[in-house]
Amino acid sequence: MDIGLHLTNFALDTPSERIGSRLAEVVRTAEDSGFSVVAVGDHLWQSPWLGRVEQNVLEAYSTLSFIAAHTSRVELTAVVSGVHYRHPAMLGKLVTTLDVLSGGRAWLGIGTGTSTGDVEGYGLPFPPLRDRYEMLEEALRICRAMWTGARGGPEAVSGKHFHVERPLNAPQVVRNPPAGGHRPHPPVLIGGDGERRTLPLVARYADVASLRPGPELASKIELLDRLCAEIGRNPREIRKSCVFAFDLGPSGGGVGQVLGQLERMAEMGIDLVIGRVAGVDELTPLEVLGCEVIPVAAEFGR
């Protein structure tokens, strides 16, 4: 099992002039501690279920580019980009640019999206959920077309909500990263576990499924595996990831409890956990996770 860091706040109420240096310190510590992925949320206001809406929030892809410049190994993704925020061609270009400048470390993290109040506050379009599901599949088709061939696919991509006459993409994404291996395009992470609409899209398009912990997790994974089999896809082609909240307690005494939770998820088939870390600004929790959790979790599921 691999462990990723999900950054959901940016030094809380740190003055603006210090946010950059603090964020750089956090992500360098995360990389040195063995985290495999650094993810950021993609909202314009803080999520009310995570804190006050007035807390610091940075735009996702500018932030991921900053993180790329201060790291060399961790992979980079949004968890997740709501399909309503950006035209799919713009999103595909953003992920491509991040991928090229980071040396092949970008993922496309995408979902139907939610509102944190930013949609209403800024007057942004927020179509009904039914439409956002349609937009999500069209966005996945457009990004896939952009990442085809040497400079993008040759044919237009049309749908109910979007039309791309020419999915030109130059430069193209990194297919042979310096770290090794080959990939046709950045990994596609789809967030959500709805059984009727989301998981069928995951089975067809995703490289990584971002699921929620809870009593239904095992049944969701079983359903996803069946959906893959129905379309002739090997379920093992899709990494099963889970969002999480790491809280080691004031003295780190929660390590055993965290390891127990991770082991149970690994037994269900989860091989990547991307989690928030309580007290991340103090750096010590990252270092404790690097010493006492990440090496042990690496053996789970093997």
Helices and strands as residue ranges (DSSP letters): E 2-7, H 16-33, E 37-40, H 60-69, E 75-78, E 81-82, H 88-102, E 108-111, H 118-122, H 129-146, E 157-158, E 163-164, E 188-191, H 198-205, E 208-211, H 217-230, G 235-237, E 239-246, H 255-268, E 272-277, G 280-282, H 284-288, I 289-293, H 294-297
